[in-house]
Each structure stands twice: as C-alpha cells, then as structure tokens.
Amino acid sequence: MNPELGLSFYTDLFRKLKKLYPSLKLHALGPPEVVYLAKKEKITFTEVLEKLIEAGLDSLPGAGAEILSDRVRKIVSPAKATTMEWLDVMREAHKLDLPTSATMMYGHIETIEERIGHLILLRDLQDENINGKYGFVTFIPWPFQDEGLFCLKSTELKAVTPDQIISG
C-alpha cells in the first residue's frame, strides 16, 4: 500500500469508478489492505469495510491469505496481516453481508499440518456465518510459482534479504 494514500483515496476512487461504470462489480482490496487502512486511519476493520461498501465495494477478495499460519507468514509475508487479523477482517465482512473469497498459496515452506490448519480456519469461519448472509463464495488454492525467480533454486522458499533480491 502506498503510505501516502488513505481511506479517502479508495472511497473516492470507488465512487468515481461506479459513476463511470455503473455495472462494474468492484472486487477490490483484501484483508491486508483493510488492516493497513484501519491502522492508518485509527478506526476499526468494520468501519473501513462500511466506508468501502458505501463507496461501491461489492465483494472482498481473499488476497494475502497465503497460509494462515503465523510461523509461515512471518517468513513469506511479514508485512501483511497476521492470521487473526486476516480472519477478523473476513469475519466482519461476513457480518456486513459482503461476499468474500478465500485463497491458499501452497507449496513453499508450509507443512501439511499448516495446510490442513488453513483449511480448518476457513471452514470454521464459514461455519460462523448465519442468517443466510454471504460468507466465502469461492475458494481458490494456487501453487507457489517459483519458476524463473532468480532468488530461488527449487520450490523450497529460502530466506533472502532485500539486498540479495536487489543485487541478484
């Protein structure tokens, strides 16, 4: 996320897009972005989601789920939302009847147990959904793609520093 852009940038953008393209379905941002905006604006996840919905957000992608294990997340995506933050954003989206999707990027450093744990967390959150409200409407598993990445020599993710990535 661009640290110079706050929630108003996205709400203004969504309103303009909906005005220009009324039939456009906005499936935008994701839990990591909602977490970031909530912290930046010092408001709750629910308040961020309400403002985005009011501005035209139609559904929330499951972006940034990777594997819902903080051990993995600290290595693979340390700047993204924690497991609990990701789940809490989705929980609030479901309470607001906002359709969501769930994803799982597998085949890097996670264990089989962490894959299963990811699926259980998603199932448990979906089970919380009551009264016919939207929850996860799709699940998208996708394998980690390391082919062509110069910093990797196999499908096993290696810890690299930003300097190593930049210098090749």
C-alpha positions in Angstrom: 0.0 0.0 0.0 1.1 3.5 -0.8 1.7 5.1 2.6 0.6 8.4 1.2 -2.9 7.2 0.3 -5.5 6.9 3.0 -9.1 5.5 3.0 -10.5 8.6 1.3 -8.4 7.9 -1.8 -10.0 4.5 -2.2 -13.6 5.6 -1.3 -13.2 8.5 -3.9 -11.8 6.1 -6.5 -14.6 3.6 -5.9 -17.3 6.3 -6.2 -15.7 7.6 -9.5 -15.5 4.1 -10.9 -19.1 3.3 -10.1 -20.2 6.6 -11.6 -18.3 6.0 -14.8 -19.2 2.3 -15.0 -22.4 1.6 -13.1 -22.5 -2.1 -13.8 -18.9 -2.6 -12.6 -18.5 -5.1 -9.8 -15.8 -4.0 -7.5 -13.9 -7.0 -6.1 -11.1 -5.0 -4.6 -8.5 -4.7 -1.8 -8.3 -7.6 0.6 -7.7 -8.2 4.3 -4.1 -6.9 4.4 -5.3 -3.6 2.8 -8.2 -3.3 5.2 -5.9 -3.9 8.2 -3.4 -1.3 6.9 -6.2 1.3 6.3 -7.7 0.6 9.7 -4.4 1.2 11.4 -3.6 4.3 9.3 -7.0 5.8 9.9 -7.2 4.6 13.6 -10.6 3.1 13.0 -12.0 -0.5 13.2 -12.0 -3.1 10.4 -15.8 -2.8 10.4 -15.6 1.0 9.9 -13.2 0.6 7.0 -15.4 -2.0 5.4 -18.6 0.1 5.9 -17.0 3.1 4.2 -15.7 1.0 1.3 -19.1 -0.7 0.8 -20.9 2.7 0.9 -18.4 3.9 -1.8 -19.3 0.9 -4.0 -17.2 -2.2 -2.9 -19.2 -5.3 -4.0 -17.0 -8.1 -2.7 -13.7 -8.6 -0.9 -11.0 -10.9 -2.3 -9.2 -13.4 -0.2 -5.9 -11.7 -1.0 -3.0 -12.1 1.3 -4.1 -15.4 2.9 -1.1 -17.3 1.7 -1.1 -19.9 4.5 -2.9 -18.9 7.7 -0.1 -19.8 10.0 1.9 -17.0 11.7 5.0 -19.1 11.5 4.8 -19.1 7.7 3.5 -15.6 7.4 6.5 -14.2 9.4 8.8 -15.6 6.7 6.7 -15.4 3.5 4.8 -12.2 4.0 6.0 -10.4 7.2 4.4 -7.1 6.2 1.0 -8.5 5.7 -1.8 -9.0 8.2 -1.4 -11.7 10.8 -3.6 -14.8 10.7 -6.0 -13.4 13.2 -6.2 -10.0 11.5 -7.0 -11.7 8.2 -9.7 -13.9 9.8 -11.1 -10.9 11.7 -11.5 -8.8 8.6 -13.3 -11.6 6.8 -15.5 -12.2 9.9 -16.5 -8.5 9.8 -17.1 -8.6 6.1 -19.4 -11.6 6.5 -21.3 -9.8 9.3 -21.8 -6.9 6.8 -23.1 -9.4 4.2 -20.2 -8.7 1.9 -19.3 -11.6 -0.3 -15.7 -12.8 0.0 -13.4 -15.3 -1.5 -10.7 -17.4 0.3 -7.3 -18.3 -1.1 -4.4 -20.6 -0.2 -1.0 -20.3 -1.7 0.7 -23.7 -1.1 3.9 -25.4 -1.9 6.5 -23.2 -0.3 7.6 -23.6 3.3 4.4 -24.7 4.9 3.9 -28.2 6.4 1.0 -30.5 5.6 -0.3 -29.7 9.1 -0.3 -26.0 8.3 -2.2 -26.6 5.0 -4.8 -28.5 6.9 -4.9 -25.9 9.7 -5.5 -23.2 7.0 -8.5 -25.2 5.6 -9.9 -25.7 9.1 -9.7 -22.0 9.9 -11.6 -21.2 6.7 -14.2 -23.8 7.4 -14.6 -22.7 11.0 -15.1 -19.1 9.9 -17.6 -20.1 7.2 -19.4 -22.1 9.9 -19.9 -18.9 11.9 -21.9 -17.4 9.1 -25.6 -17.4 10.0 -28.9 -16.0 8.8 -28.3 -16.5 5.1 -25.6 -13.8 4.9 -22.8 -14.1 2.4 -19.6 -15.8 3.5 -16.9 -17.2 1.3 -18.4 -17.7 -2.1 -15.3 -19.3 -3.6 -12.1 -20.9 -2.6 -9.0 -20.5 -4.8 -6.0 -22.7 -4.0 -2.9 -21.9 -6.0 0.6 -23.4 -6.0 3.6 -21.3 -5.3 5.2 -20.4 -8.6 9.0 -20.2 -8.3 9.9 -20.9 -11.9 12.0 -18.0 -13.2 12.6 -16.4 -9.8 16.4 -15.8 -9.6 16.4 -15.8 -5.9 15.1 -19.4 -5.7 16.7 -22.6 -7.0 13.9 -25.0 -6.0 10.3 -25.0 -4.9 11.6 -24.6 -1.3 11.4 -20.9 -0.3 14.7 -19.6 1.0 15.1 -16.7 3.4 16.6 -13.8 1.4 17.2 -10.2 2.3 16.0 -7.3 0.3 19.7 -6.6 -0.6 20.0 -10.1 -2.1 16.9 -9.6 -4.1 18.0 -6.2 -5.4 21.6 -7.2 -6.2 20.6 -10.6 -7.7 
